[in-house]
């Protein structure tokens, strides 16, 4: 099997920083709690848990005297205030681009714009960003447009892992809705965009595409969607354990890419095994 690997792929700067913060904090021997999975990759989270990281879904479950690790997706202002009130040590692993999005929506809100966020309303990044602009509206698809009726001044940003195509399409729909003023700020991560473009280039050269990453990873899912849209058989897998030989039956050239939360060792293992098939 000939295997073409997209470049860039895998860990982005924000994810790498969050993982490094977790490892450094655990080395101190202090009890460290992550609010939700640190990144959307179960293999990495499992490794960190074996090193002592505890994952919780609520700040209330973090005991006094412990450290709380804010994951790369960020958190609402209320979480930071509550942690400060309880004198918990806060290790802020928020991605700098997510922090930028938080600051932008706050500015738009303060300037009197109705804030719109194009993205998945259930994604932790989106929930956290929306908390910086009370009353913000999330637009996931065309069916959400009635929510903006009556608002004349709109400020629009994107979930950092959105595709430029999807963001542009939604912005076009908003602009055509008849509002008086629209301010658009591109908050899409350029690393995410670069990975998407690299993956699309690989699809032109292969018969089957493998996209590696957690099932809950938004940017990985979007990579898989984009590759599949090119007409290439595409499989979103978390690891080599999910590989099935029928995926490559009758095929001689395969492509591999990975989401921003997929570690190099997982990619290398998959590519090494695939080349032996």
RODO-2510 file (C-alpha; in nm, 4 decimals, decimal comma):
residues 277
     n   res          X          Y          Z
     1     x     0,0000     0,0000     0,0000
     2     x     0,1359     0,3400    -0,1000
     3     x     0,0551     0,5955     0,1704
     4     x     0,0555     0,9734     0,1233
     5     x     0,0544     1,1710     0,4490
     6     x    -0,0832     1,5255     0,4563
     7     x     0,1424     1,8019     0,5830
     8     x     0,0612     1,9746     0,8127
     9     x    -0,1460     1,7405     1,0258
    10     x    -0,1798     1,6482     1,3938
    11     x    -0,1120     1,8569     1,7033
    12     x    -0,1596     2,2310     1,6665
    13     x     0,0241     2,4821     1,8855
    14     x    -0,2702     2,5302     2,1229
    15     x    -0,3170     2,1592     2,1873
    16     x     0,0565     2,1035     2,2287
    17     x     0,0695     2,3823     2,4885
    18     x    -0,2266     2,2412     2,6841
    19     x    -0,0709     1,8949     2,6984
    20     x     0,2658     2,0379     2,8050
    21     x     0,0979     2,2391     3,0824
    22     x    -0,0748     1,9237     3,2054
    23     x     0,2475     1,7209     3,2064
    24     x     0,4455     1,9968     3,3800
    25     x     0,1760     2,0401     3,6456
    26     x     0,1588     1,6668     3,7155
    27     x     0,5362     1,6478     3,7551
    28     x     0,5076     1,8794     4,0555
    29     x     0,3133     1,6074     4,2342
    30     x     0,0127     1,8278     4,3021
    31     x    -0,3437     1,7073     4,2519
    32     x    -0,4575     1,8402     3,9117
    33     x    -0,8159     1,8374     3,7816
    34     x    -0,9149     1,9040     3,4219
    35     x    -1,2592     2,0527     3,3591
    36     x    -1,3710     1,8056     3,0948
    37     x    -1,1311     1,6133     2,8669
    38     x    -0,8235     1,8306     2,8145
    39     x    -0,8413     1,7745     2,4381
    40     x    -1,0746     1,5705     2,2199
    41     x    -0,8480     1,2697     2,1903
    42     x    -0,9192     0,9722     2,4185
    43     x    -0,5711     0,8184     2,3803
    44     x    -0,3965     1,1357     2,4999
    45     x    -0,6452     1,1867     2,7832
    46     x    -0,5960     0,8248     2,8953
    47     x    -0,2178     0,8704     2,9005
    48     x    -0,2485     1,1839     3,1113
    49     x    -0,4886     1,0120     3,3509
    50     x    -0,2323     0,7364     3,4015
    51     x     0,0107     1,0126     3,4996
    52     x    -0,2382     1,1358     3,7599
    53     x    -0,4627     1,3872     3,5826
    54     x    -0,8208     1,3740     3,7091
    55     x    -1,1049     1,4659     3,4733
    56     x    -1,4214     1,6178     3,6160
    57     x    -1,7327     1,7764     3,4715
    58     x    -1,7816     2,0319     3,7478
    59     x    -1,5688     2,2817     3,9382
    60     x    -1,7709     2,1897     4,2479
    61     x    -1,6051     1,8455     4,2386
    62     x    -1,2550     1,9927     4,2569
    63     x    -1,1381     1,9724     4,6208
    64     x    -0,9897     2,2676     4,8069
    65     x    -0,6154     2,2971     4,7638
    66     x    -0,6124     2,1308     4,4219
    67     x    -0,5182     2,2817     4,0884
    68     x    -0,7740     2,3190     3,8110
    69     x    -0,6550     2,2942     3,4514
    70     x    -0,8577     2,4926     3,1991
    71     x    -0,8562     2,2963     2,8748
    72     x    -0,7684     2,4360     2,5332
    73     x    -1,1372     2,5011     2,4553
    74     x    -1,1511     2,7665     2,7262
    75     x    -1,4162     2,8356     2,9913
    76     x    -1,6690     3,1000     3,0874
    77     x    -1,5781     3,3994     3,3071
    78     x    -1,7893     3,2471     3,5834
    79     x    -1,5570     2,9483     3,6126
    80     x    -1,2552     3,1739     3,6641
    81     x    -1,4408     3,3844     3,9229
    82     x    -1,5521     3,0770     4,1173
    83     x    -1,2020     2,9270     4,1115
    84     x    -1,0613     3,2559     4,2412
    85     x    -1,3276     3,2721     4,5140
    86     x    -1,2257     2,9261     4,6314
    87     x    -0,8534     3,0092     4,6060
    88     x    -0,7947     2,7219     4,3646
    89     x    -0,4773     2,7289     4,1578
    90     x    -0,5796     2,7916     3,7959
    91     x    -0,3628     2,6549     3,5163
    92     x    -0,4999     2,8223     3,2060
    93     x    -0,4560     2,6052     2,8971
    94     x    -0,6966     2,8094     2,6847
    95     x    -0,5778     2,8234     2,3236
    96     x    -0,4603     3,1754     2,2380
    97     x    -0,6951     3,1814     1,9375
    98     x    -0,9918     3,0819     2,1525
    99     x    -0,8916     3,3574     2,3953
   100     x    -0,8850     3,5993     2,1017
   101     x    -1,2394     3,4932     2,0054
   102     x    -1,3533     3,5482     2,3651
   103     x    -1,2058     3,8982     2,3672
   104     x    -1,3589     3,9842     2,0299
   105     x    -1,7132     3,8833     2,1241
   106     x    -1,6835     4,0837     2,4458
   107     x    -1,5757     4,3888     2,2453
   108     x    -1,8582     4,3436     1,9949
   109     x    -2,1090     4,3114     2,2783
   110     x    -1,9725     4,6215     2,4513
   111     x    -2,0029     4,8117     2,1213
   112     x    -2,3731     4,7299     2,1020
   113     x    -2,3677     4,4532     1,8409
   114     x    -2,5846     4,1444     1,8636
   115     x    -2,3144     3,8778     1,8684
   116     x    -2,3492     3,5780     1,6350
   117     x    -2,1183     3,2768     1,6546
   118     x    -2,1100     3,0378     1,3591
   119     x    -2,0445     2,6924     1,5004
   120     x    -2,1716     2,3990     1,7020
   121     x    -2,3778     2,5153     2,0027
   122     x    -2,2860     2,1993     2,1952
   123     x    -1,9110     2,2405     2,1535
   124     x    -1,7320     2,3483     2,4744
   125     x    -1,5400     2,6209     2,2910
   126     x    -1,8614     2,7781     2,1607
   127     x    -2,0353     2,7562     2,4985
   128     x    -1,7385     2,9247     2,6646
   129     x    -1,7074     3,2005     2,4032
   130     x    -2,0802     3,2784     2,4170
   131     x    -2,0503     3,3413     2,7904
   132     x    -1,8359     3,6488     2,7144
   133     x    -2,1252     3,8120     2,5275
   134     x    -2,4555     3,7751     2,7156
   135     x    -2,7368     3,7052     2,4721
   136     x    -2,5051     3,5766     2,1969
   137     x    -2,6705     3,3613     1,9313
   138     x    -2,5136     3,0495     1,7829
   139     x    -2,5784     2,9786     1,4141
   140     x    -2,5206     2,6146     1,3276
   141     x    -2,7173     2,5987     1,0032
   142     x    -2,9793     2,7789     0,7958
   143     x    -3,2596     2,6825     1,0336
   144     x    -3,1078     2,9115     1,3001
   145     x    -3,1526     3,2301     1,0938
   146     x    -3,4966     3,3203     1,2402
   147     x    -3,3156     3,3799     1,5711
   148     x    -3,1618     3,7010     1,4346
   149     x    -3,4932     3,8565     1,3272
   150     x    -3,5325     4,2108     1,4608
   151     x    -3,1631     4,2659     1,5275
   152     x    -3,0191     4,5486     1,3166
   153     x    -2,6513     4,5584     1,4176
   154     x    -2,4835     4,2189     1,3991
   155     x    -2,1295     4,1133     1,4885
   156     x    -2,0268     3,7724     1,3542
   157     x    -1,7369     3,5441     1,4433
   158     x    -1,6681     3,1744     1,3824
   159     x    -1,5842     2,8758     1,5973
   160     x    -1,2074     2,8514     1,5532
   161     x    -1,2330     2,5077     1,3894
   162     x    -1,4931     2,6111     1,1301
   163     x    -1,4150     2,5900     0,7600
   164     x    -1,3869     2,9159     0,5677
   165     x    -1,6415     2,7870     0,3169
   166     x    -1,9049     2,7142     0,5820
   167     x    -1,8377     3,0435     0,7596
   168     x    -1,8606     3,2434     0,4369
   169     x    -2,1835     3,0698     0,3397
   170     x    -2,3460     3,1536     0,6736
   171     x    -2,2204     3,5140     0,6645
   172     x    -2,3754     3,5496     0,3184
   173     x    -2,7109     3,4316     0,4499
   174     x    -2,6926     3,6766     0,7415
   175     x    -2,6017     3,9708     0,5154
   176     x    -2,8910     3,8910     0,2817
   177     x    -3,1370     3,8846     0,5721
   178     x    -3,1831     4,2614     0,5581
   179     x    -2,9993     4,3856     0,8688
   180     x    -2,8685     4,7424     0,8773
   181     x    -2,5073     4,6695     0,9757
   182     x    -2,2906     4,3596     0,9847
   183     x    -1,9398     4,3417     1,1282
   184     x    -1,7548     4,0204     1,0427
   185     x    -1,4384     3,9080     1,2218
   186     x    -1,2560     3,5997     1,0963
   187     x    -1,1635     3,3964     1,4046
   188     x    -1,0904     3,0703     1,2210
   189     x    -0,7628     2,9102     1,3210
   190     x    -0,5197     2,9297     1,0293
   191     x    -0,3606     2,6025     1,1386
   192     x    -0,7011     2,4375     1,1008
   193     x    -0,7437     2,5926     0,7567
   194     x    -0,3949     2,4782     0,6528
   195     x    -0,4741     2,1220     0,7580
   196     x    -0,7971     2,1293     0,5610
   197     x    -0,6217     2,2509     0,2459
   198     x    -0,3443     1,9932     0,2839
   199     x    -0,5988     1,7143     0,3240
   200     x    -0,7874     1,8272     0,0137
   201     x    -0,4644     1,8173    -0,1881
   202     x    -0,4016     1,4601    -0,0768
   203     x    -0,7533     1,3493    -0,1798
   204     x    -0,6589     1,4312    -0,5410
   205     x    -0,3876     1,1651    -0,5316
   206     x    -0,5461     0,8733    -0,3460
   207     x    -0,8238     0,6141    -0,3643
   208     x    -0,9076     0,6103     0,0059
   209     x    -0,8578     0,8641     0,2853
   210     x    -0,8080     0,8044     0,6560
   211     x    -0,8677     1,0906     0,8994
   212     x    -0,7333     1,0226     1,2482
   213     x    -0,8719     1,1819     1,5622
   214     x    -1,1222     1,1634     1,8454
   215     x    -1,4876     1,1144     1,7587
   216     x    -1,5703     1,4282     1,9601
   217     x    -1,3101     1,6416     1,7818
   218     x    -1,4869     1,9065     1,5736
   219     x    -1,1879     1,9851     1,3529
   220     x    -1,1266     1,6144     1,2841
   221     x    -1,4903     1,5589     1,1901
   222     x    -1,4735     1,8572     0,9566
   223     x    -1,1618     1,7175     0,7902
   224     x    -1,3461     1,3925     0,7271
   225     x    -1,6489     1,5781     0,5873
   226     x    -1,4326     1,7807     0,3488
   227     x    -1,2453     1,4745     0,2248
   228     x    -1,5643     1,2739     0,1737
   229     x    -1,7152     1,5661    -0,0201
   230     x    -1,4396     1,5193    -0,2801
   231     x    -1,5835     1,1789    -0,3662
   232     x    -1,3030     0,9799    -0,2015
   233     x    -1,3866     0,6914     0,0341
   234     x    -1,3125     0,8449     0,3737
   235     x    -1,2877     0,6864     0,7187
   236     x    -1,2702     0,8787     1,0464
   237     x    -1,0832     0,6539     1,2905
   238     x    -0,9459     0,7152     1,6377
   239     x    -0,6608     0,4662     1,6081
   240     x    -0,5252     0,1650     1,4185
   241     x    -0,7440    -0,0610     1,6357
   242     x    -1,0485     0,0566     1,4373
   243     x    -0,8931    -0,0253     1,0986
   244     x    -1,0566    -0,2948     0,8860
   245     x    -0,8925    -0,4529     0,5804
   246     x    -1,2079    -0,4105     0,3747
   247     x    -1,1454    -0,0343     0,3826
   248     x    -0,8576    -0,0799     0,1364
   249     x    -0,9801    -0,3776    -0,0647
   250     x    -0,9006    -0,3193    -0,4321
   251     x    -0,7069     0,0005    -0,3547
   252     x    -0,3341     0,0688    -0,3855
   253     x    -0,2944     0,4338    -0,2765
   254     x    -0,4172     0,5704     0,0579
   255     x    -0,4027     0,9137     0,2184
   256     x    -0,3698     0,9942     0,5874
   257     x    -0,4330     1,3143     0,7780
   258     x    -0,5181     1,3906     1,1389
   259     x    -0,7031     1,6415     1,3521
   260     x    -0,5304     1,9041     1,5650
   261     x    -0,5586     1,6922     1,8808
   262     x    -0,4041     1,3753     1,7351
   263     x    -0,0498     1,3031     1,8613
   264     x     0,2385     1,2178     1,6279
   265     x     0,2853     0,8725     1,7792
   266     x    -0,0721     0,7742     1,6873
   267     x    -0,0260     0,8983     1,3295
   268     x     0,3110     0,7240     1,2909
   269     x     0,1716     0,3947     1,4221
   270     x    -0,1209     0,4093     1,1804
   271     x     0,0956     0,4951     0,8777
   272     x     0,3523     0,2264     0,9625
   273     x     0,0845    -0,0423     0,9887
   274     x    -0,0994     0,0757     0,6790
   275     x     0,2160     0,0580     0,4663
   276     x     0,2540    -0,3067     0,5632
   277     x    -0,0919    -0,3999     0,4347
***
